[in-house]
């Protein structure tokens, strides 16, 4: 059931990202809902194969639908999901919404910087700030909004506690 819920989330967020958030531009940046989702799943889930498949599916949807290089987006999304899964326990006593926002901020900034370097535009401070700052902030805000929704719908802790006790 969890896998079906995750797929429905990926599909719904891809459609929302395709039709709705493309019209929301904050300093030219669009929130990457699928990336924020995969980071939230990487923090919440305890099974590596689910995290890896979720990262790959989000990468497939994002790479094929949103106009960037398919290969680069697919690989980056999958590797980001795996990296967050491995590093999610540090620091230990931080809320998941804060961790998801932090990882979205860092990884989106890294991805935008890599794309800026690959584009051959040079390293001017104004260009770096305009290219690297708005997208990570939008993605971090999206992760802060998506995380509690995922916890309530897919990873319901109360129901798991009742099953254990």
Legacy VTK file of the C-alpha trace (Angstrom):
# vtk DataFile Version 3.0
C-alpha trace
ASCII
DATASET POLYDATA
POINTS 165 float
0.000 0.000 0.000
2.879 2.336 0.805
4.351 1.876 -2.672
1.030 2.724 -4.310
0.680 5.846 -2.166
4.202 6.928 -3.079
3.495 6.446 -6.786
0.272 8.452 -6.509
2.219 11.219 -4.759
4.881 11.221 -7.485
2.273 11.318 -10.236
0.209 14.063 -8.561
3.244 16.214 -7.789
4.550 15.800 -11.341
1.225 16.992 -12.720
1.119 19.873 -10.241
4.669 20.806 -11.155
3.879 20.615 -14.849
0.625 22.572 -14.838
0.532 24.741 -11.720
3.955 25.609 -10.379
5.321 26.519 -13.791
3.209 29.672 -13.465
4.632 30.469 -10.024
7.971 32.149 -10.559
9.871 33.687 -7.693
12.816 35.588 -9.155
12.663 33.220 -12.115
12.747 30.029 -10.020
10.042 27.382 -9.992
9.584 25.091 -6.969
10.774 21.552 -7.703
8.027 19.539 -6.008
9.278 16.137 -7.135
12.759 16.852 -5.793
11.355 18.048 -2.470
9.219 14.906 -2.357
12.141 12.550 -2.926
14.142 14.272 -0.201
11.205 13.922 2.218
10.813 10.243 1.352
14.549 9.710 1.820
14.286 11.129 5.315
11.102 9.254 6.301
11.582 5.799 4.811
13.742 3.063 6.303
13.969 0.853 3.209
16.802 1.610 0.813
15.187 0.118 -2.273
12.053 2.249 -1.858
14.177 5.393 -1.559
16.249 4.464 -4.610
13.194 3.642 -6.734
11.429 6.818 -5.611
14.488 8.869 -6.557
14.664 7.149 -9.929
10.941 7.644 -10.641
11.095 11.299 -9.645
14.153 11.672 -11.864
12.349 10.046 -14.792
9.321 12.297 -14.398
11.374 15.451 -13.854
13.851 14.689 -16.623
11.227 13.868 -19.213
8.654 16.529 -18.399
10.478 19.656 -17.352
12.865 20.488 -20.171
16.309 19.930 -18.687
18.803 17.273 -19.642
17.139 13.923 -18.942
20.321 12.073 -18.099
21.666 14.725 -15.755
18.353 15.149 -13.935
17.761 11.406 -13.615
21.225 10.694 -12.239
21.189 13.700 -9.917
17.758 12.871 -8.485
18.668 9.229 -7.903
22.030 10.074 -6.323
20.452 12.794 -4.184
17.881 10.363 -2.815
20.611 7.876 -1.941
22.837 10.563 -0.380
20.043 11.925 1.796
19.102 8.380 2.846
22.676 7.721 3.960
23.161 11.098 5.703
19.674 11.532 7.188
20.566 10.494 10.737
22.937 13.434 11.223
22.159 15.553 13.240
20.041 13.172 15.203
17.643 15.413 17.117
16.472 17.679 14.340
12.890 17.599 13.085
12.350 15.947 9.699
10.861 19.086 8.127
14.014 21.031 8.993
16.221 18.233 7.647
14.239 18.018 4.412
14.398 21.783 3.895
18.123 21.802 4.628
18.906 18.971 2.205
16.711 20.495 -0.494
18.483 23.816 -0.063
21.978 22.324 -0.250
21.358 19.825 -3.057
19.359 22.212 -5.240
22.042 24.888 -4.867
24.661 22.324 -5.860
22.647 21.231 -8.890
22.049 24.820 -10.048
25.744 25.603 -9.612
26.696 22.536 -11.663
24.279 23.599 -14.405
25.713 27.122 -14.312
29.242 25.774 -14.738
28.152 23.392 -17.484
26.463 26.248 -19.327
29.793 28.074 -19.619
28.460 31.401 -18.357
31.433 32.119 -16.141
31.627 32.757 -12.427
30.419 36.291 -11.809
28.937 36.960 -8.378
25.728 38.520 -9.701
25.117 35.605 -12.070
25.808 33.044 -9.356
23.422 34.718 -6.933
20.679 35.057 -9.549
21.071 31.443 -10.696
21.811 29.643 -7.444
19.806 31.391 -4.696
16.091 31.472 -5.734
15.668 27.827 -6.788
17.045 26.326 -3.534
14.865 28.626 -1.458
11.760 27.603 -3.411
12.664 23.922 -3.089
13.308 24.246 0.650
9.930 25.914 1.135
8.256 23.155 -0.884
9.950 20.493 1.251
8.780 22.192 4.440
5.212 22.073 3.115
5.343 18.548 1.678
7.004 16.815 4.640
4.059 16.967 7.097
1.646 15.883 4.364
3.756 12.833 3.543
4.088 11.909 7.204
0.298 12.071 7.634
-0.601 10.192 4.443
2.161 7.668 3.826
4.106 7.320 7.059
1.397 7.487 9.674
3.330 7.021 12.929
0.259 6.640 15.130
-1.008 3.634 13.196
2.439 2.044 13.307
2.570 2.487 17.103
-0.804 0.763 17.479
0.391 -2.183 15.421
3.506 -2.626 17.529
1.895 -2.423 20.985
LINES 1 166
165 0 1 2 3 4 5 6 7 8 9 10 11 12 13 14 15 16 17 18 19 20 21 22 23 24 25 26 27 28 29 30 31 32 33 34 35 36 37 38 39 40 41 42 43 44 45 46 47 48 49 50 51 52 53 54 55 56 57 58 59 60 61 62 63 64 65 66 67 68 69 70 71 72 73 74 75 76 77 78 79 80 81 82 83 84 85 86 87 88 89 90 91 92 93 94 95 96 97 98 99 100 101 102 103 104 105 106 107 108 109 110 111 112 113 114 115 116 117 118 119 120 121 122 123 124 125 126 127 128 129 130 131 132 133 134 135 136 137 138 139 140 141 142 143 144 145 146 147 148 149 150 151 152 153 154 155 156 157 158 159 160 161 162 163 164
